[in-house]
Amino acid sequence: MAGTQDQQEYRRSGIRAVQSTPLRSRTGRPLGMISTHWRTPHTPTGDDFTLFDVLARQAADLIERTLAEEALRDSEERFRLIADTAPVMIWMTGADKLITYLNQTWLDYTGRRLDATLGHQRIDVLHPDEAERCRDVYEKAFARREPFQMEHLLRRHDGEYRKVVTTGVPRYNVDGPFAGYIGTAIDITERKLAEEALSTVSQKLIEAHEEESARIARELHDDVNQRLAMVSVRLGILKQSPPASAANLEQEIGGVSQEIAILRLIFRRCRTTFTLRDWNSWGWKRRRLASAKSCPIGMVSRLTCTSRTSRKRCHGKSLSVSTACCKKPCRMSSSTACRDRPTSHSTVTPTPST
């Protein structure tokens, strides 16, 4: 220091001796310097240096604690700024279950004031029918120090109870002790209403599909049975009273063939592809059609699976709509009569699904 500007300033101030000790944190980080001044020349003793070290340690701890508190205040201010602008409700409780923090979103949603809620364990915002259940869930999780989640009704500032999902997790101090809980609450009312509306629309679509399928099946059943009855009657007349001339016989057979051609055209135009779900949903319709009373000459209509696999494996297989005059379908052409039963049979086979 000899010959420096600092020496001149010390002498001008009446200082004749100086001793300085560096200040360091517990981790060795430099924090500053502590100095001792004398107005007379002085040489520090061993006891003086011991005292200087004690003072330096105390000063360093004080500075370090002050810096940590300032950093903590800055961190809390940043947290509150972020939490108050977050689009979800945020809450915090202490180790004694008392409320220590509620963000501005929570206060705006419920219409409560912060000074009227801090330090309380219960707030009258839960639905009366669910309050006991919600407290039981929270207290059990609190005792076990484990996360929890629950759906419940929360009263909004306008008095309406809204569906919210509340989630909470335990929080701990830096040095390890349990400090309480922190959690969020999110309004899911609109999502619940959308899910219910979607479920209702889906159910209505399924019902409309089944009604349309049943209507088509009834129309097909009635039309085909009527035409088959007409064919059977004409063939019965030909069997009992055959025409005298070959020309008349050929004309009658031509009329029957025309009816059969019309039936084939109907089946061709009514082709449908069935999936496994359609086949299962049509089970009651098949049983109803099979057990229904037929036309006066014993006509019935039923759906059969043309695959040799079981019903559960009909997905992607072709199905046939068989209209027959007896319990078992018979194979016959328009010019061949069945000896022991009425003489009419037609089959339509839908194309397999691709």
C-alpha positions in Angstrom: 0.0 0.0 0.0 3.1 2.2 0.4 3.1 5.1 -2.0 -0.5 4.5 -3.2 -3.4 6.9 -3.2 -5.1 4.7 -0.6 -2.3 5.3 1.8 -2.6 9.0 1.4 -6.3 8.9 2.0 -5.9 6.7 5.2 -3.3 9.2 6.6 -5.5 12.2 5.7 -8.3 10.4 7.7 -6.1 9.8 10.7 -5.7 6.0 10.1 -2.3 4.6 10.9 -2.9 0.8 10.7 -5.3 -1.5 8.7 -6.0 -5.2 8.8 -8.3 -6.9 6.2 -9.8 -10.4 6.2 -11.6 -11.8 3.1 -15.2 -13.0 3.5 -16.2 -16.4 2.0 -19.4 -18.4 2.0 -19.5 -21.9 3.5 -19.0 -23.3 0.0 -16.0 -21.0 -0.6 -17.7 -18.4 -2.8 -16.1 -14.9 -2.3 -18.6 -12.5 -0.6 -16.5 -9.4 0.3 -13.9 -8.1 2.7 -13.9 -7.0 6.4 -11.3 -4.5 7.6 -10.1 -3.2 11.0 -8.6 0.3 11.4 -6.4 1.9 14.1 -5.5 5.6 14.6 -2.1 4.7 16.0 0.5 2.3 14.5 -0.5 -1.2 15.5 0.7 -4.8 14.9 -2.2 -7.4 15.5 -1.5 -10.2 17.9 -2.6 -13.9 17.6 -5.7 -13.1 19.6 -6.5 -10.3 17.3 -6.3 -12.6 14.3 -8.6 -15.1 16.0 -11.1 -12.4 16.7 -10.9 -11.2 13.1 -11.6 -14.7 11.8 -14.7 -15.1 14.1 -16.0 -11.7 13.0 -15.4 -12.6 9.3 -17.2 -15.9 9.7 -20.3 -14.2 11.3 -20.3 -11.5 8.7 -20.0 -14.0 5.8 -22.9 -16.1 7.2 -25.1 -13.0 7.6 -24.4 -11.8 4.1 -25.0 -15.3 2.7 -28.3 -15.6 4.6 -29.4 -12.2 3.4 -28.6 -13.1 -0.2 -30.6 -16.4 0.1 -33.6 -14.6 1.5 -33.5 -12.1 -1.4 -33.2 -14.9 -3.9 -36.2 -16.7 -2.2 -38.3 -13.5 -2.3 -37.5 -13.1 -6.0 -38.3 -16.7 -6.7 -41.7 -16.4 -4.9 -42.5 -13.2 -6.8 -41.8 -15.0 -10.1 -43.9 -18.0 -9.0 -46.8 -15.8 -8.0 -46.6 -13.9 -11.3 -46.7 -17.2 -13.3 -49.3 -18.8 -11.0 -51.6 -15.8 -11.1 -51.6 -15.7 -14.9 -51.9 -19.5 -15.4 -55.2 -20.7 -17.0 -55.8 -23.2 -14.1 -56.6 -22.8 -10.5 -53.6 -23.4 -8.2 -53.7 -23.9 -4.4 -51.2 -24.7 -1.6 -51.6 -25.9 2.0 -49.1 -26.2 4.8 -48.1 -29.1 6.9 -50.9 -28.2 9.3 -53.5 -28.5 6.4 -54.2 -24.8 6.5 -54.4 -22.9 3.2 -51.2 -20.9 2.5 -51.8 -19.8 -1.2 -54.5 -19.5 -3.8 -53.8 -18.0 -7.2 -55.8 -15.2 -8.8 -57.5 -17.6 -11.2 -58.9 -19.6 -8.2 -60.1 -16.4 -6.5 -61.7 -15.1 -9.7 -63.4 -18.4 -10.4 -64.9 -18.8 -6.9 -65.4 -15.1 -6.2 -63.5 -15.3 -2.8 -61.1 -12.8 -1.3 -57.5 -13.9 -0.5 -57.6 -12.5 3.1 -60.8 -14.4 3.8 -59.3 -17.8 2.8 -55.7 -17.9 3.9 -55.2 -19.7 7.2 -58.4 -21.7 6.9 -58.7 -25.5 6.5 -62.1 -25.6 4.9 -63.8 -23.2 2.4 -67.5 -23.5 1.7 -67.3 -23.9 -2.1 -67.9 -27.7 -2.4 -71.3 -29.1 -3.2 -73.0 -30.3 0.1 -73.6 -33.8 -1.3 -69.8 -34.2 -2.1 -68.1 -32.2 0.6 -67.6 -35.1 3.0 -66.3 -37.4 0.2 -63.8 -34.8 -1.0 -62.4 -34.1 2.5 -62.1 -37.9 3.1 -60.0 -38.3 -0.1 -57.8 -35.3 0.8 -57.2 -36.3 4.4 -56.3 -39.9 3.5 -53.8 -38.8 0.9 -52.4 -36.2 3.4 -51.9 -38.8 6.0 -50.1 -41.1 3.5 -48.1 -38.3 1.8 -49.3 -39.5 -1.6 -50.7 -37.8 -4.7 -54.5 -37.8 -5.2 -57.0 -36.9 -8.0 -60.8 -36.6 -7.8 -63.7 -35.2 -9.7 -66.3 -33.1 -7.8 -68.6 -30.1 -8.1 -67.2 -26.6 -7.3 -69.3 -23.5 -6.8 -68.5 -20.8 -9.3 -68.8 -17.0 -8.5 -72.2 -16.9 -10.0 -73.5 -19.7 -7.8 -73.5 -22.5 -10.4 -71.9 -25.8 -9.4 -69.4 -26.9 -12.1 -67.6 -30.2 -12.7 -63.9 -29.9 -11.9 -61.0 -32.3 -11.5 -58.7 -31.5 -8.6 -55.1 -32.9 -8.4 -52.7 -32.6 -5.5 -49.2 -33.7 -4.7 -47.1 -33.5 -1.5 -44.3 -30.9 -1.4 -41.1 -30.8 0.6 -38.7 -28.1 1.8 -35.2 -27.9 0.4 -33.7 -29.7 3.4 -36.3 -32.5 3.3 -39.2 -31.9 5.8 -42.8 -32.3 4.5 -44.2 -28.8 3.8 -47.8 -29.5 2.8 -49.6 -30.0 -0.6 -49.7 -28.1 -3.9 -52.4 -28.8 -6.5 -54.5 -27.6 -9.4 -58.2 -27.6 -10.2 -59.5 -27.6 -13.8 -63.1 -27.0 -15.0 -64.1 -30.0 -17.1 -67.9 -29.2 -17.4 -67.7 -28.5 -21.1 -65.8 -31.6 -21.8 -68.3 -33.8 -19.9 -71.2 -32.2 -21.8 -69.4 -32.8 -25.1 -68.8 -36.5 -24.2 -72.4 -37.0 -23.3 -73.6 -35.3 -26.5 -71.3 -37.5 -28.6 -72.5 -40.6 -26.8 -76.2 -39.6 -27.4 -75.5 -38.9 -31.1 -73.7 -42.3 -31.5 -76.6 -44.1 -29.9 -79.1 -42.4 -32.1 -77.1 -43.3 -35.2 -77.0 -46.9 -34.2 -80.7 -47.0 -33.6 -81.4 -45.3 -36.9 -79.2 -47.8 -38.7 -81.0 -50.7 -37.0 -84.5 -49.2 -37.8 -83.5 -48.7 -41.5 -82.1 -52.3 -41.7 -85.3 -53.7 -40.2 -87.4 -51.6 -42.6 -85.5 -52.9 -45.6 -85.7 -56.5 -44.3 -89.5 -56.2 -43.9 -90.0 -54.8 -47.4 -87.8 -57.5 -48.9 -89.6 -60.2 -47.0 -93.1 -59.0 -48.0 -92.3 -58.4 -51.7 -90.4 -61.6 -52.2 -93.0 -63.7 -50.4 -95.8 -62.2 -52.4 -94.1 -62.9 -55.7 -93.1 -66.5 -54.6 -96.7 -67.1 -53.6 -97.8 -66.0 -57.1 -95.2 -68.3 -58.7 -96.3 -71.3 -56.5 -100.0 -70.7 -57.2 -99.4 -70.6 -61.0 -97.3 -73.8 -60.8 -100.0 -75.5 -58.7 -102.6 -74.6 -61.3 -100.4 -76.0 -64.1 -99.9 -79.2 -62.1 -103.6 -79.7 -61.4 -105.0 -78.5 -64.8 -102.3 -78.6 -67.4 -103.2 -76.6 -70.6 -104.6 -78.6 -73.5 -102.1 -77.3 -76.1 -98.4 -77.0 -76.0 -98.6 -73.3 -76.9 -100.7 -72.5 -73.8 -98.3 -74.6 -71.6 -95.3 -72.7 -73.1 -97.1 -69.4 -72.4 -97.8 -70.3 -68.8 -94.3 -71.5 -68.2 -93.1 -68.2 -69.8 -95.1 -66.2 -67.3 -93.6 -68.2 -64.4 -90.1 -67.7 -65.8 -90.8 -63.9 -66.0 -91.8 -63.8 -62.3 -88.6 -65.7 -61.4 -86.5 -63.3 -63.5 -88.1 -60.4 -61.7 -87.2 -62.0 -58.3 -83.6 -62.4 -59.5 -83.5 -58.8 -60.5 -84.8 -57.8 -57.0 -82.2 -59.8 -55.3 -79.4 -58.4 -57.6 -80.5 -54.8 -56.8 -80.8 -55.5 -53.1 -77.3 -56.8 -52.6 -75.7 -55.7 -49.4 -72.4 -56.2 -47.6 -72.7 -57.3 -44.0 -69.9 -57.0 -41.4 -69.6 -59.1 -38.2 -71.2 -56.3 -36.2 -74.1 -56.1 -38.6 -74.5 -59.9 -38.4 -74.6 -60.0 -34.6 -77.0 -57.0 -34.4 -79.3 -58.8 -36.8 -79.6 -61.9 -34.7 -83.0 -61.0 -33.2 -84.3 -60.0 -36.6 -83.2 -63.4 -38.1 -85.0 -65.2 -35.3 -88.1 -63.1 -35.7 -88.2 -63.7 -39.4 -87.6 -67.4 -39.1 -90.3 -67.8 -36.5 -92.9 -65.4 -38.1 -96.0 -66.8 -39.6 -95.5 -67.2 -43.4 -97.9 -66.6 -46.2 -100.9 -68.9 -46.7 -98.9 -71.5 -48.6 -96.1 -71.7 -46.0 -93.6 -69.3 -47.4 -90.8 -68.1 -44.9 -87.8 -65.9 -45.3 -84.5 -66.1 -43.4 -80.9 -65.0 -43.5 -78.2 -67.7 -43.6 -74.4 -67.6 -43.6 -72.9 -69.1 -46.7 -69.5 -69.5 -45.0 -68.8 -73.0 -43.5 -67.3 -71.2 -40.4 -69.2 -70.5 -37.2 -71.3 -67.3 -36.8 -68.5 -65.6 -34.8 -66.2 -65.9 -37.8 -68.6 -64.4 -40.4 -66.7 -61.1 -40.6 -65.7 -60.5 -44.2 -67.7 -63.6 -45.4 -70.7 -63.5 -47.8 -74.2 -63.9 -46.4 -77.2 -65.1 -48.4 -80.8 -64.0 -48.1 -82.8 -67.2 -48.7 -86.5 -67.2 -49.3 -87.9 -70.7 -49.3 -91.2 -72.5 -49.2 -90.2 -74.9 -46.5 -88.0 -75.3 -43.4 -85.0 -76.3 -45.5 -84.0 -74.5 -48.8 -84.2 -76.7 -51.8 -82.4 -76.3 -55.2 -84.7 -76.3 -58.2 -85.1 -74.5 -61.5 -88.1 -72.8 -63.0 -88.9 -75.9 -65.0 -88.6 -78.6 -62.3 -91.3 -79.2 -59.6 -90.6 -80.5 -56.1 -92.7 -83.6 -55.5 -93.3 -83.3 -51.7 -93.4 -79.5 -51.2 -94.3 -76.3 -52.9 -92.2 -75.5 -55.8 -90.5 -72.2 -55.2 -87.0 -71.2 -54.0 -84.7 -68.2 -54.6 -81.4 -67.1 -53.1 -79.4 -63.9 -53.2 -75.8 -63.8 -52.1 -74.3 -60.4 -51.2 -70.8 -59.7 -52.4 -68.1 -60.2 -49.7 -66.7 -57.1 -48.0 -63.4 -55.9 -49.3 
